[in-house]
Amino acid sequence: MIMELKIANKVPAVVDDLVKALDSKVIKALTEPARAQILKFLMLNGRSDISTIAENLPQDRSVISRHLNMLAEAGIVIAEKETRHRFYTINGAVFLNEFEVIVENIKKCMTECCPESL
């Protein structure tokens, strides 16, 4: 269960932007260990179909399929259909861009909230 934080004062825009960046579909997708395993597998092995992924991970094929769909919905992976098979690859541009946005928002936030620590 995720607890809502109560904020006493108005939140600066840079903090709000950072919170939104950290609340993205990509970050949510990465917080599930099974999806992180799938991404690690794809990073190490490249383009793979679900059968190959399922042979190498402990989860059932149906669970892996569900996770791959969530990763594709978040834009982290690209699914390409060839005949009866669907192959998955990491969408490097989206993956990298998402983290660049987060890093940029962290820099802005730190400048605003705690410049003495920089």
C-alpha positions as CSV (number, residue, x, y, z in Angstrom):
1,M,0.0,0.0,0.0
2,I,1.4,3.4,-1.0
3,M,0.9,6.1,1.6
4,E,0.1,9.6,0.4
5,L,2.4,12.3,1.8
6,K,0.8,15.4,3.2
7,I,2.5,18.6,2.2
8,A,2.1,21.6,4.5
9,N,3.2,24.3,2.1
10,K,2.9,24.9,-1.6
11,V,5.2,22.6,-3.5
12,P,7.7,24.5,-5.8
13,A,7.2,23.7,-9.5
14,V,10.6,22.0,-9.8
15,V,9.7,19.6,-7.0
16,D,6.3,18.9,-8.6
17,D,8.1,18.2,-12.0
18,L,10.5,15.8,-10.3
19,V,7.6,13.9,-8.6
20,K,5.8,13.6,-11.9
21,A,9.0,12.3,-13.6
22,L,9.5,9.7,-10.9
23,D,5.8,8.7,-11.2
24,S,6.1,7.8,-14.9
25,K,5.1,4.5,-16.4
26,V,8.7,3.7,-17.1
27,I,9.7,4.1,-13.4
28,K,6.7,2.1,-12.3
29,A,7.5,-0.6,-14.8
30,L,11.1,-0.8,-13.5
31,T,10.1,-1.2,-9.9
32,E,8.7,-4.7,-10.4
33,P,11.5,-7.3,-10.0
34,A,10.1,-9.6,-12.8
35,R,10.1,-6.7,-15.3
36,A,13.6,-5.7,-14.3
37,Q,14.7,-9.3,-14.9
38,I,13.1,-9.3,-18.3
39,L,14.9,-6.0,-19.2
40,K,18.2,-7.4,-17.9
41,F,17.6,-10.5,-20.1
42,L,16.9,-8.4,-23.2
43,M,19.9,-6.1,-22.5
44,L,22.2,-9.2,-22.3
45,N,20.7,-11.2,-25.0
46,G,19.2,-8.7,-27.4
47,R,16.0,-9.3,-29.5
48,S,14.1,-12.3,-28.2
49,D,10.8,-13.9,-28.4
50,I,8.7,-14.8,-25.4
51,S,9.6,-18.5,-25.6
52,T,13.3,-17.7,-25.3
53,I,12.7,-15.3,-22.5
54,A,10.4,-17.8,-20.6
55,E,13.0,-20.6,-20.9
56,N,15.5,-18.4,-19.1
57,L,13.4,-16.9,-16.3
58,P,11.5,-18.5,-13.4
59,Q,8.1,-16.9,-14.2
60,D,5.4,-18.7,-16.2
61,R,5.1,-17.7,-19.9
62,S,1.7,-16.0,-19.2
63,V,3.3,-13.8,-16.4
64,I,6.2,-12.9,-18.7
65,S,3.7,-12.0,-21.5
66,R,1.8,-9.7,-19.1
67,H,5.0,-8.0,-18.0
68,L,6.2,-7.6,-21.6
69,N,2.9,-5.9,-22.5
70,M,3.3,-3.5,-19.6
71,L,6.8,-2.7,-20.7
72,A,5.6,-2.1,-24.2
73,E,2.8,0.1,-23.0
74,A,5.4,2.1,-21.0
75,G,7.4,2.4,-24.3
76,I,10.5,0.6,-22.8
77,V,10.3,-2.3,-25.2
78,I,9.2,-2.6,-28.8
79,A,7.2,-5.7,-29.9
80,E,7.5,-6.8,-33.5
81,K,5.3,-9.5,-34.9
82,E,6.9,-12.0,-37.4
83,T,4.7,-14.8,-38.6
84,R,3.3,-16.3,-35.4
85,H,6.0,-15.0,-33.1
86,R,6.4,-11.7,-31.4
87,F,9.9,-10.4,-30.8
88,Y,10.9,-7.9,-28.1
89,T,13.7,-5.4,-28.0
90,I,14.6,-2.6,-25.7
91,N,13.6,0.9,-27.0
92,G,16.9,2.5,-26.1
93,A,15.8,6.0,-27.1
94,V,12.7,6.1,-24.8
95,F,14.6,4.3,-22.0
96,L,17.5,6.8,-22.1
97,N,15.3,9.9,-22.6
98,E,13.2,8.9,-19.5
99,F,16.3,8.9,-17.3
100,E,17.7,12.1,-18.8
101,V,14.4,13.8,-17.9
102,I,14.6,12.5,-14.4
103,V,18.3,13.5,-14.0
104,E,17.5,17.0,-15.3
105,N,14.6,17.3,-12.9
106,I,16.8,16.2,-10.0
107,K,19.4,18.8,-10.9
108,K,16.7,21.6,-11.0
109,C,15.2,20.3,-7.7
110,M,18.5,20.2,-5.9
111,T,19.3,23.7,-7.0
112,E,16.0,24.9,-5.6
113,C,15.7,23.0,-2.4
114,C,19.3,22.4,-1.2
115,P,21.8,24.5,-3.2
116,E,24.3,24.4,-0.3
117,S,24.8,20.6,-0.9
118,L,25.9,21.1,-4.5
